[in-house]
Amino acid sequence: MSVIHCDIALPAGFRPQDILAFHRRDGERLAEQVDDDGLKKGLLWQGLPACLDLRFRADRAILGLDVDGESGDAGELERMGRRMLGLNQPVEAFERQYRGHPQLGGLIAARAGLRVPQTATPFEALAWAITGQQISVAAAVTIRRRMLLLCDCRHSSGLLCHPDAGRLAVLTAEQLGEAGFSRAKSRAILALSQAAASGELPLDAWLDGAAAEKISERLLAVPGIGPWTVSYALLRGYGWLDGSLHGDVAVRKALGMVLGAADKPDQRQTQAWLEAFSPWRALVAAHLWALLQAGGF
């Protein structure tokens, strides 16, 4: 067992509550445990079970990683931490450009500094996106929990760790079906896992600056992965802020609130409205999610 630490400076106006809310999705607390000032999360670190301890202290984030085995260096932990906290997202430029916008200005003023929390790995983002296709968040959380229990990869603290591609690739469609995945989602998860485990889809290597268009093209070739899944995974896994999430029901419902419409816009109308905000379309969607979660203005 080994432990590594790092200390990350946070920008003015950073919103820890958004990070904590994202990891508080599952009330069973089997893989993530959130409290007032931080969280613990089970994850795989270089293939080994690990427990990430993240604490917010004034203008800093303090990270500790307890690894069941030999650990990497603090620089690698800092890079992961910065991604998870959304610190590579240039949200200040977006806010400067649109704080006076008649429709976005109010959203930005209400949640200045909003960043999109990211997953520990791109694979986790993709697995979550596939799990959540066309079902409620509550249902997706339940299926995710069953998947984690099925893989049963645990840190010595007892926290479940999100499986990597290799651990999911050896499961069967029947096992995933028993966890609650539809046949189509089971096929998609297995196809993704097998391609990532074999190196055909170098998900982690793409973190080093691969073009979103290239990643999108490769992912869309995986059966069961469509445009919404790709845009969501690019946002949560890679911090790409220009995916068009016009197919997201929550985005459309919130947009209806912004526009004062009696009914939520359809996908084509939502796509056209978001297009005006490229290259920030996914960040606009995040503001719309936040509006809906808050129950309105």
ChimeraX commands (.cxc) that place a marker at each C-alpha (Angstrom):
marker #1 position 0.00,0.00,0.00 radius 0.5
marker #1 position 1.23,3.50,-0.82 radius 0.5
marker #1 position -0.14,7.02,-0.63 radius 0.5
marker #1 position 0.51,10.04,-2.84 radius 0.5
marker #1 position -0.64,13.61,-2.30 radius 0.5
marker #1 position -1.04,16.82,-4.22 radius 0.5
marker #1 position -2.36,20.31,-3.58 radius 0.5
marker #1 position -4.25,22.16,-6.34 radius 0.5
marker #1 position -4.94,25.91,-6.30 radius 0.5
marker #1 position -8.54,26.79,-7.15 radius 0.5
marker #1 position -9.62,29.88,-9.10 radius 0.5
marker #1 position -11.71,32.61,-7.52 radius 0.5
marker #1 position -15.37,31.69,-7.47 radius 0.5
marker #1 position -14.78,27.95,-7.75 radius 0.5
marker #1 position -17.94,25.97,-6.94 radius 0.5
marker #1 position -17.13,22.86,-4.85 radius 0.5
marker #1 position -20.85,22.14,-4.49 radius 0.5
marker #1 position -21.08,21.12,-8.15 radius 0.5
marker #1 position -18.31,18.54,-7.76 radius 0.5
marker #1 position -19.86,17.14,-4.59 radius 0.5
marker #1 position -23.33,16.94,-6.15 radius 0.5
marker #1 position -22.04,14.96,-9.13 radius 0.5
marker #1 position -20.46,12.34,-6.87 radius 0.5
marker #1 position -23.46,12.25,-4.53 radius 0.5
marker #1 position -25.69,10.61,-7.14 radius 0.5
marker #1 position -25.80,7.22,-5.43 radius 0.5
marker #1 position -27.17,7.39,-1.91 radius 0.5
marker #1 position -25.92,3.87,-1.18 radius 0.5
marker #1 position -22.36,5.31,-0.95 radius 0.5
marker #1 position -20.72,2.08,-2.12 radius 0.5
marker #1 position -18.23,3.70,-4.50 radius 0.5
marker #1 position -18.35,7.40,-3.58 radius 0.5
marker #1 position -18.80,8.87,-0.12 radius 0.5
marker #1 position -19.52,12.60,-0.04 radius 0.5
marker #1 position -19.58,14.83,3.02 radius 0.5
marker #1 position -19.61,18.58,3.65 radius 0.5
marker #1 position -16.03,19.37,2.68 radius 0.5
marker #1 position -15.05,16.66,0.23 radius 0.5
marker #1 position -15.40,13.09,-0.89 radius 0.5
marker #1 position -13.84,9.67,-1.09 radius 0.5
marker #1 position -14.03,7.72,-4.33 radius 0.5
marker #1 position -12.93,4.21,-5.23 radius 0.5
marker #1 position -11.12,3.97,-8.56 radius 0.5
marker #1 position -8.52,1.94,-10.39 radius 0.5
marker #1 position -5.09,3.54,-10.52 radius 0.5
marker #1 position -2.78,1.90,-13.06 radius 0.5
marker #1 position -4.95,-1.19,-12.71 radius 0.5
marker #1 position -4.79,-1.24,-8.90 radius 0.5
marker #1 position -7.65,-0.51,-6.48 radius 0.5
marker #1 position -7.27,2.94,-4.95 radius 0.5
marker #1 position -9.19,5.39,-2.80 radius 0.5
marker #1 position -9.15,9.06,-3.74 radius 0.5
marker #1 position -9.65,11.48,-0.85 radius 0.5
marker #1 position -10.51,14.98,-2.06 radius 0.5
marker #1 position -10.91,17.87,0.41 radius 0.5
marker #1 position -11.78,21.49,-0.27 radius 0.5
marker #1 position -9.92,24.04,1.85 radius 0.5
marker #1 position -10.63,27.72,1.09 radius 0.5
marker #1 position -8.90,28.31,-2.24 radius 0.5
marker #1 position -7.30,24.86,-2.57 radius 0.5
marker #1 position -8.16,21.24,-3.21 radius 0.5
marker #1 position -6.14,18.69,-1.22 radius 0.5
marker #1 position -5.92,15.27,-2.84 radius 0.5
marker #1 position -4.65,12.03,-1.37 radius 0.5
marker #1 position -4.62,8.69,-3.17 radius 0.5
marker #1 position -4.32,5.47,-1.18 radius 0.5
marker #1 position -3.27,2.72,-3.60 radius 0.5
marker #1 position -3.33,-1.01,-2.89 radius 0.5
marker #1 position 0.13,-1.43,-4.39 radius 0.5
marker #1 position 2.89,0.75,-5.82 radius 0.5
marker #1 position 1.64,4.22,-6.73 radius 0.5
marker #1 position 2.55,6.64,-9.48 radius 0.5
marker #1 position 3.80,10.18,-9.04 radius 0.5
marker #1 position 2.04,13.23,-7.67 radius 0.5
marker #1 position 2.10,14.91,-11.08 radius 0.5
marker #1 position -0.13,12.23,-12.54 radius 0.5
marker #1 position -2.53,12.57,-9.61 radius 0.5
marker #1 position -2.63,16.34,-10.11 radius 0.5
marker #1 position -3.48,15.93,-13.80 radius 0.5
marker #1 position -6.38,13.63,-12.94 radius 0.5
marker #1 position -7.52,15.97,-10.17 radius 0.5
marker #1 position -7.52,18.99,-12.46 radius 0.5
marker #1 position -9.64,17.11,-14.98 radius 0.5
marker #1 position -12.12,15.91,-12.38 radius 0.5
marker #1 position -12.49,19.46,-11.03 radius 0.5
marker #1 position -13.01,20.91,-14.51 radius 0.5
marker #1 position -10.02,23.22,-14.13 radius 0.5
marker #1 position -8.96,22.79,-17.76 radius 0.5
marker #1 position -12.26,24.24,-18.94 radius 0.5
marker #1 position -11.91,27.91,-20.00 radius 0.5
marker #1 position -15.23,28.96,-18.51 radius 0.5
marker #1 position -14.05,32.51,-17.85 radius 0.5
marker #1 position -13.87,33.22,-21.58 radius 0.5
marker #1 position -17.40,31.89,-22.06 radius 0.5
marker #1 position -18.74,34.06,-19.24 radius 0.5
marker #1 position -17.03,37.20,-20.53 radius 0.5
marker #1 position -18.56,36.65,-23.95 radius 0.5
marker #1 position -22.12,35.89,-22.87 radius 0.5
marker #1 position -22.75,37.53,-19.50 radius 0.5
marker #1 position -24.71,40.26,-21.30 radius 0.5
marker #1 position -26.71,37.87,-23.48 radius 0.5
marker #1 position -30.48,38.32,-23.04 radius 0.5
marker #1 position -31.07,34.59,-22.46 radius 0.5
marker #1 position -27.75,33.30,-21.10 radius 0.5
marker #1 position -26.89,36.31,-18.97 radius 0.5
marker #1 position -29.27,35.34,-16.18 radius 0.5
marker #1 position -28.04,31.75,-16.17 radius 0.5
marker #1 position -24.42,32.86,-15.91 radius 0.5
marker #1 position -25.14,35.41,-13.18 radius 0.5
marker #1 position -26.92,32.78,-11.09 radius 0.5
marker #1 position -24.07,30.26,-11.38 radius 0.5
marker #1 position -20.91,32.19,-12.20 radius 0.5
marker #1 position -17.92,29.89,-12.37 radius 0.5
marker #1 position -19.95,26.81,-13.27 radius 0.5
marker #1 position -17.71,23.99,-14.48 radius 0.5
marker #1 position -18.63,20.50,-15.58 radius 0.5
marker #1 position -17.38,17.82,-13.16 radius 0.5
marker #1 position -15.52,15.11,-15.04 radius 0.5
marker #1 position -15.02,11.43,-14.38 radius 0.5
marker #1 position -11.71,9.93,-13.27 radius 0.5
marker #1 position -11.26,8.28,-16.68 radius 0.5
marker #1 position -12.81,8.59,-20.14 radius 0.5
marker #1 position -13.93,4.96,-19.91 radius 0.5
marker #1 position -15.98,5.73,-16.82 radius 0.5
marker #1 position -17.66,8.60,-18.68 radius 0.5
marker #1 position -18.53,6.37,-21.63 radius 0.5
marker #1 position -19.84,3.57,-19.43 radius 0.5
marker #1 position -22.03,6.07,-17.57 radius 0.5
marker #1 position -23.29,7.60,-20.83 radius 0.5
marker #1 position -24.29,4.21,-22.22 radius 0.5
marker #1 position -25.91,3.23,-18.94 radius 0.5
marker #1 position -27.97,6.42,-18.92 radius 0.5
marker #1 position -29.27,6.24,-22.48 radius 0.5
marker #1 position -33.00,7.06,-22.52 radius 0.5
marker #1 position -33.66,6.35,-18.83 radius 0.5
marker #1 position -33.88,8.48,-15.70 radius 0.5
marker #1 position -30.82,9.35,-13.65 radius 0.5
marker #1 position -32.22,7.33,-10.73 radius 0.5
marker #1 position -32.59,4.22,-12.90 radius 0.5
marker #1 position -29.09,4.71,-14.34 radius 0.5
marker #1 position -27.60,5.04,-10.85 radius 0.5
marker #1 position -29.21,1.75,-9.81 radius 0.5
marker #1 position -27.88,-0.10,-12.86 radius 0.5
marker #1 position -24.42,1.42,-12.38 radius 0.5
marker #1 position -24.40,0.23,-8.77 radius 0.5
marker #1 position -25.34,-3.30,-9.83 radius 0.5
marker #1 position -22.55,-3.24,-12.42 radius 0.5
marker #1 position -20.01,-2.23,-9.78 radius 0.5
marker #1 position -21.23,-4.99,-7.47 radius 0.5
marker #1 position -21.06,-7.49,-10.32 radius 0.5
marker #1 position -17.41,-6.64,-11.00 radius 0.5
marker #1 position -16.72,-6.44,-7.23 radius 0.5
marker #1 position -13.41,-4.61,-7.54 radius 0.5
marker #1 position -12.76,-3.15,-4.09 radius 0.5
marker #1 position -10.16,-1.03,-2.40 radius 0.5
marker #1 position -8.93,-2.24,0.99 radius 0.5
marker #1 position -11.12,0.47,2.58 radius 0.5
marker #1 position -14.17,-1.38,1.27 radius 0.5
marker #1 position -15.08,1.17,-1.41 radius 0.5
marker #1 position -16.05,-0.28,-4.76 radius 0.5
marker #1 position -13.90,0.86,-7.68 radius 0.5
marker #1 position -15.31,1.58,-11.12 radius 0.5
marker #1 position -14.12,-1.28,-13.35 radius 0.5
marker #1 position -11.75,-0.64,-16.21 radius 0.5
marker #1 position -12.34,-1.90,-19.74 radius 0.5
marker #1 position -10.51,-5.17,-19.13 radius 0.5
marker #1 position -12.69,-6.10,-16.17 radius 0.5
marker #1 position -15.91,-5.34,-18.03 radius 0.5
marker #1 position -14.79,-6.98,-21.27 radius 0.5
marker #1 position -14.83,-10.46,-19.70 radius 0.5
marker #1 position -18.46,-10.24,-18.59 radius 0.5
marker #1 position -21.29,-11.74,-20.62 radius 0.5
marker #1 position -24.38,-10.07,-21.99 radius 0.5
marker #1 position -26.42,-12.28,-19.68 radius 0.5
marker #1 position -24.58,-11.01,-16.61 radius 0.5
marker #1 position -25.08,-7.40,-17.68 radius 0.5
marker #1 position -28.73,-8.13,-18.38 radius 0.5
marker #1 position -29.16,-9.37,-14.83 radius 0.5
marker #1 position -27.69,-6.07,-13.65 radius 0.5
marker #1 position -30.41,-4.22,-15.56 radius 0.5
marker #1 position -28.81,-3.42,-18.91 radius 0.5
marker #1 position -30.97,-3.84,-21.99 radius 0.5
marker #1 position -29.68,-6.14,-24.72 radius 0.5
marker #1 position -28.63,-3.17,-26.83 radius 0.5
marker #1 position -26.78,-1.53,-23.94 radius 0.5
marker #1 position -25.11,-4.81,-23.00 radius 0.5
marker #1 position -23.81,-5.16,-26.54 radius 0.5
marker #1 position -22.61,-1.55,-26.54 radius 0.5
marker #1 position -20.83,-1.83,-23.18 radius 0.5
marker #1 position -19.12,-5.07,-24.21 radius 0.5
marker #1 position -18.10,-3.75,-27.64 radius 0.5
marker #1 position -16.67,-0.60,-26.06 radius 0.5
marker #1 position -14.88,-2.54,-23.32 radius 0.5
marker #1 position -13.35,-5.05,-25.70 radius 0.5
marker #1 position -12.16,-2.34,-28.10 radius 0.5
marker #1 position -10.68,-0.26,-25.27 radius 0.5
marker #1 position -9.04,-3.25,-23.56 radius 0.5
marker #1 position -7.42,-4.38,-26.83 radius 0.5
marker #1 position -6.04,-0.91,-27.54 radius 0.5
marker #1 position -8.23,-0.41,-30.59 radius 0.5
marker #1 position -9.77,2.57,-28.78 radius 0.5
marker #1 position -6.90,4.29,-26.89 radius 0.5
marker #1 position -9.21,6.27,-24.62 radius 0.5
marker #1 position -6.58,7.42,-22.13 radius 0.5
marker #1 position -4.05,8.31,-24.82 radius 0.5
marker #1 position -6.63,10.63,-26.37 radius 0.5
marker #1 position -6.43,12.77,-23.24 radius 0.5
marker #1 position -3.14,14.12,-24.61 radius 0.5
marker #1 position -4.83,16.40,-27.12 radius 0.5
marker #1 position -6.58,14.20,-29.68 radius 0.5
marker #1 position -9.10,16.15,-31.74 radius 0.5
marker #1 position -12.70,15.75,-30.61 radius 0.5
marker #1 position -13.72,15.06,-34.20 radius 0.5
marker #1 position -11.33,12.11,-34.37 radius 0.5
marker #1 position -12.53,10.69,-31.05 radius 0.5
marker #1 position -16.14,11.14,-32.12 radius 0.5
marker #1 position -15.61,9.35,-35.42 radius 0.5
marker #1 position -14.00,6.37,-33.71 radius 0.5
marker #1 position -16.63,6.12,-30.99 radius 0.5
marker #1 position -19.55,6.38,-33.41 radius 0.5
marker #1 position -18.25,3.24,-35.10 radius 0.5
marker #1 position -18.99,1.25,-31.93 radius 0.5
marker #1 position -22.43,-0.42,-32.14 radius 0.5
marker #1 position -24.89,1.21,-29.75 radius 0.5
marker #1 position -23.01,4.50,-29.41 radius 0.5
marker #1 position -24.74,7.45,-31.02 radius 0.5
marker #1 position -24.31,11.24,-31.13 radius 0.5
marker #1 position -25.79,11.95,-27.67 radius 0.5
marker #1 position -23.58,9.34,-26.01 radius 0.5
marker #1 position -20.49,10.70,-27.76 radius 0.5
marker #1 position -21.23,14.33,-26.89 radius 0.5
marker #1 position -21.93,13.46,-23.26 radius 0.5
marker #1 position -18.81,11.30,-22.95 radius 0.5
marker #1 position -16.63,13.94,-24.60 radius 0.5
marker #1 position -17.91,16.43,-22.03 radius 0.5
marker #1 position -17.56,14.24,-18.92 radius 0.5
marker #1 position -14.49,12.33,-20.02 radius 0.5
marker #1 position -12.46,14.87,-21.98 radius 0.5
marker #1 position -13.85,18.25,-20.97 radius 0.5
marker #1 position -14.90,19.10,-24.54 radius 0.5
marker #1 position -17.39,21.95,-24.25 radius 0.5
marker #1 position -18.87,21.99,-27.76 radius 0.5
marker #1 position -20.88,18.79,-28.00 radius 0.5
marker #1 position -24.49,19.44,-29.01 radius 0.5
marker #1 position -26.73,17.78,-26.42 radius 0.5
marker #1 position -29.93,18.71,-28.23 radius 0.5
marker #1 position -31.24,15.17,-27.81 radius 0.5
marker #1 position -31.15,15.45,-24.01 radius 0.5
marker #1 position -34.69,15.71,-22.60 radius 0.5
marker #1 position -33.55,17.74,-19.58 radius 0.5
marker #1 position -31.74,20.24,-21.82 radius 0.5
marker #1 position -34.86,20.68,-23.94 radius 0.5
marker #1 position -37.10,21.08,-20.91 radius 0.5
marker #1 position -34.83,23.73,-19.38 radius 0.5
marker #1 position -34.56,25.54,-22.71 radius 0.5
marker #1 position -38.34,25.75,-22.78 radius 0.5
marker #1 position -38.15,27.52,-19.40 radius 0.5
marker #1 position -35.55,29.96,-20.72 radius 0.5
marker #1 position -37.63,30.73,-23.80 radius 0.5
marker #1 position -40.88,30.94,-21.85 radius 0.5
marker #1 position -42.40,28.29,-24.11 radius 0.5
marker #1 position -45.48,26.31,-23.14 radius 0.5
marker #1 position -43.87,23.08,-24.36 radius 0.5
marker #1 position -40.24,22.03,-24.53 radius 0.5
marker #1 position -38.62,22.57,-27.96 radius 0.5
marker #1 position -38.08,19.55,-30.16 radius 0.5
marker #1 position -34.62,18.26,-30.99 radius 0.5
marker #1 position -34.30,20.23,-34.21 radius 0.5
marker #1 position -35.27,23.51,-32.54 radius 0.5
marker #1 position -32.89,22.84,-29.64 radius 0.5
marker #1 position -30.04,21.98,-31.99 radius 0.5
marker #1 position -30.56,25.22,-33.92 radius 0.5
marker #1 position -30.65,27.30,-30.72 radius 0.5
marker #1 position -27.49,25.70,-29.32 radius 0.5
marker #1 position -25.64,26.11,-32.61 radius 0.5
marker #1 position -25.38,29.86,-32.05 radius 0.5
marker #1 position -23.20,29.23,-28.98 radius 0.5
marker #1 position -20.54,27.03,-30.58 radius 0.5
marker #1 position -17.85,26.30,-29.33 radius 0.5
marker #1 position -19.61,26.34,-25.94 radius 0.5
marker #1 position -22.73,24.27,-26.65 radius 0.5
marker #1 position -22.10,21.60,-24.00 radius 0.5
marker #1 position -21.30,24.24,-21.37 radius 0.5
marker #1 position -24.59,25.97,-22.21 radius 0.5
marker #1 position -26.27,22.58,-21.74 radius 0.5
marker #1 position -24.64,22.31,-18.31 radius 0.5
marker #1 position -26.15,25.67,-17.34 radius 0.5
marker #1 position -29.53,24.41,-18.54 radius 0.5
marker #1 position -29.17,21.24,-16.46 radius 0.5
marker #1 position -28.37,23.38,-13.43 radius 0.5
marker #1 position -31.41,25.57,-14.06 radius 0.5
marker #1 position -33.70,22.55,-14.22 radius 0.5
marker #1 position -32.17,21.01,-11.11 radius 0.5
marker #1 position -32.77,24.28,-9.25 radius 0.5
marker #1 position -36.41,24.26,-10.34 radius 0.5
marker #1 position -36.18,27.42,-12.43 radius 0.5
marker #1 position -34.86,30.95,-12.19 radius 0.5
marker link #1:1,2 radius 0.2
marker link #1:2,3 radius 0.2
marker link #1:3,4 radius 0.2
marker link #1:4,5 radius 0.2
marker link #1:5,6 radius 0.2
marker link #1:6,7 radius 0.2
marker link #1:7,8 radius 0.2
marker link #1:8,9 radius 0.2
marker link #1:9,10 radius 0.2
marker link #1:10,11 radius 0.2
marker link #1:11,12 radius 0.2
marker link #1:12,13 radius 0.2
marker link #1:13,14 radius 0.2
marker link #1:14,15 radius 0.2
marker link #1:15,16 radius 0.2
marker link #1:16,17 radius 0.2
marker link #1:17,18 radius 0.2
marker link #1:18,19 radius 0.2
marker link #1:19,20 radius 0.2
marker link #1:20,21 radius 0.2
marker link #1:21,22 radius 0.2
marker link #1:22,23 radius 0.2
marker link #1:23,24 radius 0.2
marker link #1:24,25 radius 0.2
marker link #1:25,26 radius 0.2
marker link #1:26,27 radius 0.2
marker link #1:27,28 radius 0.2
marker link #1:28,29 radius 0.2
marker link #1:29,30 radius 0.2
marker link #1:30,31 radius 0.2
marker link #1:31,32 radius 0.2
marker link #1:32,33 radius 0.2
marker link #1:33,34 radius 0.2
marker link #1:34,35 radius 0.2
marker link #1:35,36 radius 0.2
marker link #1:36,37 radius 0.2
marker link #1:37,38 radius 0.2
marker link #1:38,39 radius 0.2
marker link #1:39,40 radius 0.2
marker link #1:40,41 radius 0.2
marker link #1:41,42 radius 0.2
marker link #1:42,43 radius 0.2
marker link #1:43,44 radius 0.2
marker link #1:44,45 radius 0.2
marker link #1:45,46 radius 0.2
marker link #1:46,47 radius 0.2
marker link #1:47,48 radius 0.2
marker link #1:48,49 radius 0.2
marker link #1:49,50 radius 0.2
marker link #1:50,51 radius 0.2
marker link #1:51,52 radius 0.2
marker link #1:52,53 radius 0.2
marker link #1:53,54 radius 0.2
marker link #1:54,55 radius 0.2
marker link #1:55,56 radius 0.2
marker link #1:56,57 radius 0.2
marker link #1:57,58 radius 0.2
marker link #1:58,59 radius 0.2
marker link #1:59,60 radius 0.2
marker link #1:60,61 radius 0.2
marker link #1:61,62 radius 0.2
marker link #1:62,63 radius 0.2
marker link #1:63,64 radius 0.2
marker link #1:64,65 radius 0.2
marker link #1:65,66 radius 0.2
marker link #1:66,67 radius 0.2
marker link #1:67,68 radius 0.2
marker link #1:68,69 radius 0.2
marker link #1:69,70 radius 0.2
marker link #1:70,71 radius 0.2
marker link #1:71,72 radius 0.2
marker link #1:72,73 radius 0.2
marker link #1:73,74 radius 0.2
marker link #1:74,75 radius 0.2
marker link #1:75,76 radius 0.2
marker link #1:76,77 radius 0.2
marker link #1:77,78 radius 0.2
marker link #1:78,79 radius 0.2
marker link #1:79,80 radius 0.2
marker link #1:80,81 radius 0.2
marker link #1:81,82 radius 0.2
marker link #1:82,83 radius 0.2
marker link #1:83,84 radius 0.2
marker link #1:84,85 radius 0.2
marker link #1:85,86 radius 0.2
marker link #1:86,87 radius 0.2
marker link #1:87,88 radius 0.2
marker link #1:88,89 radius 0.2
marker link #1:89,90 radius 0.2
marker link #1:90,91 radius 0.2
marker link #1:91,92 radius 0.2
marker link #1:92,93 radius 0.2
marker link #1:93,94 radius 0.2
marker link #1:94,95 radius 0.2
marker link #1:95,96 radius 0.2
marker link #1:96,97 radius 0.2
marker link #1:97,98 radius 0.2
marker link #1:98,99 radius 0.2
marker link #1:99,100 radius 0.2
marker link #1:100,101 radius 0.2
marker link #1:101,102 radius 0.2
marker link #1:102,103 radius 0.2
marker link #1:103,104 radius 0.2
marker link #1:104,105 radius 0.2
marker link #1:105,106 radius 0.2
marker link #1:106,107 radius 0.2
marker link #1:107,108 radius 0.2
marker link #1:108,109 radius 0.2
marker link #1:109,110 radius 0.2
marker link #1:110,111 radius 0.2
marker link #1:111,112 radius 0.2
marker link #1:112,113 radius 0.2
marker link #1:113,114 radius 0.2
marker link #1:114,115 radius 0.2
marker link #1:115,116 radius 0.2
marker link #1:116,117 radius 0.2
marker link #1:117,118 radius 0.2
marker link #1:118,119 radius 0.2
marker link #1:119,120 radius 0.2
marker link #1:120,121 radius 0.2
marker link #1:121,122 radius 0.2
marker link #1:122,123 radius 0.2
marker link #1:123,124 radius 0.2
marker link #1:124,125 radius 0.2
marker link #1:125,126 radius 0.2
marker link #1:126,127 radius 0.2
marker link #1:127,128 radius 0.2
marker link #1:128,129 radius 0.2
marker link #1:129,130 radius 0.2
marker link #1:130,131 radius 0.2
marker link #1:131,132 radius 0.2
marker link #1:132,133 radius 0.2
marker link #1:133,134 radius 0.2
marker link #1:134,135 radius 0.2
marker link #1:135,136 radius 0.2
marker link #1:136,137 radius 0.2
marker link #1:137,138 radius 0.2
marker link #1:138,139 radius 0.2
marker link #1:139,140 radius 0.2
marker link #1:140,141 radius 0.2
marker link #1:141,142 radius 0.2
marker link #1:142,143 radius 0.2
marker link #1:143,144 radius 0.2
marker link #1:144,145 radius 0.2
marker link #1:145,146 radius 0.2
marker link #1:146,147 radius 0.2
marker link #1:147,148 radius 0.2
marker link #1:148,149 radius 0.2
marker link #1:149,150 radius 0.2
marker link #1:150,151 radius 0.2
marker link #1:151,152 radius 0.2
marker link #1:152,153 radius 0.2
marker link #1:153,154 radius 0.2
marker link #1:154,155 radius 0.2
marker link #1:155,156 radius 0.2
marker link #1:156,157 radius 0.2
marker link #1:157,158 radius 0.2
marker link #1:158,159 radius 0.2
marker link #1:159,160 radius 0.2
marker link #1:160,161 radius 0.2
marker link #1:161,162 radius 0.2
marker link #1:162,163 radius 0.2
marker link #1:163,164 radius 0.2
marker link #1:164,165 radius 0.2
marker link #1:165,166 radius 0.2
marker link #1:166,167 radius 0.2
marker link #1:167,168 radius 0.2
marker link #1:168,169 radius 0.2
marker link #1:169,170 radius 0.2
marker link #1:170,171 radius 0.2
marker link #1:171,172 radius 0.2
marker link #1:172,173 radius 0.2
marker link #1:173,174 radius 0.2
marker link #1:174,175 radius 0.2
marker link #1:175,176 radius 0.2
marker link #1:176,177 radius 0.2
marker link #1:177,178 radius 0.2
marker link #1:178,179 radius 0.2
marker link #1:179,180 radius 0.2
marker link #1:180,181 radius 0.2
marker link #1:181,182 radius 0.2
marker link #1:182,183 radius 0.2
marker link #1:183,184 radius 0.2
marker link #1:184,185 radius 0.2
marker link #1:185,186 radius 0.2
marker link #1:186,187 radius 0.2
marker link #1:187,188 radius 0.2
marker link #1:188,189 radius 0.2
marker link #1:189,190 radius 0.2
marker link #1:190,191 radius 0.2
marker link #1:191,192 radius 0.2
marker link #1:192,193 radius 0.2
marker link #1:193,194 radius 0.2
marker link #1:194,195 radius 0.2
marker link #1:195,196 radius 0.2
marker link #1:196,197 radius 0.2
marker link #1:197,198 radius 0.2
marker link #1:198,199 radius 0.2
marker link #1:199,200 radius 0.2
marker link #1:200,201 radius 0.2
marker link #1:201,202 radius 0.2
marker link #1:202,203 radius 0.2
marker link #1:203,204 radius 0.2
marker link #1:204,205 radius 0.2
marker link #1:205,206 radius 0.2
marker link #1:206,207 radius 0.2
marker link #1:207,208 radius 0.2
marker link #1:208,209 radius 0.2
marker link #1:209,210 radius 0.2
marker link #1:210,211 radius 0.2
marker link #1:211,212 radius 0.2
marker link #1:212,213 radius 0.2
marker link #1:213,214 radius 0.2
marker link #1:214,215 radius 0.2
marker link #1:215,216 radius 0.2
marker link #1:216,217 radius 0.2
marker link #1:217,218 radius 0.2
marker link #1:218,219 radius 0.2
marker link #1:219,220 radius 0.2
marker link #1:220,221 radius 0.2
marker link #1:221,222 radius 0.2
marker link #1:222,223 radius 0.2
marker link #1:223,224 radius 0.2
marker link #1:224,225 radius 0.2
marker link #1:225,226 radius 0.2
marker link #1:226,227 radius 0.2
marker link #1:227,228 radius 0.2
marker link #1:228,229 radius 0.2
marker link #1:229,230 radius 0.2
marker link #1:230,231 radius 0.2
marker link #1:231,232 radius 0.2
marker link #1:232,233 radius 0.2
marker link #1:233,234 radius 0.2
marker link #1:234,235 radius 0.2
marker link #1:235,236 radius 0.2
marker link #1:236,237 radius 0.2
marker link #1:237,238 radius 0.2
marker link #1:238,239 radius 0.2
marker link #1:239,240 radius 0.2
marker link #1:240,241 radius 0.2
marker link #1:241,242 radius 0.2
marker link #1:242,243 radius 0.2
marker link #1:243,244 radius 0.2
marker link #1:244,245 radius 0.2
marker link #1:245,246 radius 0.2
marker link #1:246,247 radius 0.2
marker link #1:247,248 radius 0.2
marker link #1:248,249 radius 0.2
marker link #1:249,250 radius 0.2
marker link #1:250,251 radius 0.2
marker link #1:251,252 radius 0.2
marker link #1:252,253 radius 0.2
marker link #1:253,254 radius 0.2
marker link #1:254,255 radius 0.2
marker link #1:255,256 radius 0.2
marker link #1:256,257 radius 0.2
marker link #1:257,258 radius 0.2
marker link #1:258,259 radius 0.2
marker link #1:259,260 radius 0.2
marker link #1:260,261 radius 0.2
marker link #1:261,262 radius 0.2
marker link #1:262,263 radius 0.2
marker link #1:263,264 radius 0.2
marker link #1:264,265 radius 0.2
marker link #1:265,266 radius 0.2
marker link #1:266,267 radius 0.2
marker link #1:267,268 radius 0.2
marker link #1:268,269 radius 0.2
marker link #1:269,270 radius 0.2
marker link #1:270,271 radius 0.2
marker link #1:271,272 radius 0.2
marker link #1:272,273 radius 0.2
marker link #1:273,274 radius 0.2
marker link #1:274,275 radius 0.2
marker link #1:275,276 radius 0.2
marker link #1:276,277 radius 0.2
marker link #1:277,278 radius 0.2
marker link #1:278,279 radius 0.2
marker link #1:279,280 radius 0.2
marker link #1:280,281 radius 0.2
marker link #1:281,282 radius 0.2
marker link #1:282,283 radius 0.2
marker link #1:283,284 radius 0.2
marker link #1:284,285 radius 0.2
marker link #1:285,286 radius 0.2
marker link #1:286,287 radius 0.2
marker link #1:287,288 radius 0.2
marker link #1:288,289 radius 0.2
marker link #1:289,290 radius 0.2
marker link #1:290,291 radius 0.2
marker link #1:291,292 radius 0.2
marker link #1:292,293 radius 0.2
marker link #1:293,294 radius 0.2
marker link #1:294,295 radius 0.2
marker link #1:295,296 radius 0.2
marker link #1:296,297 radius 0.2
view
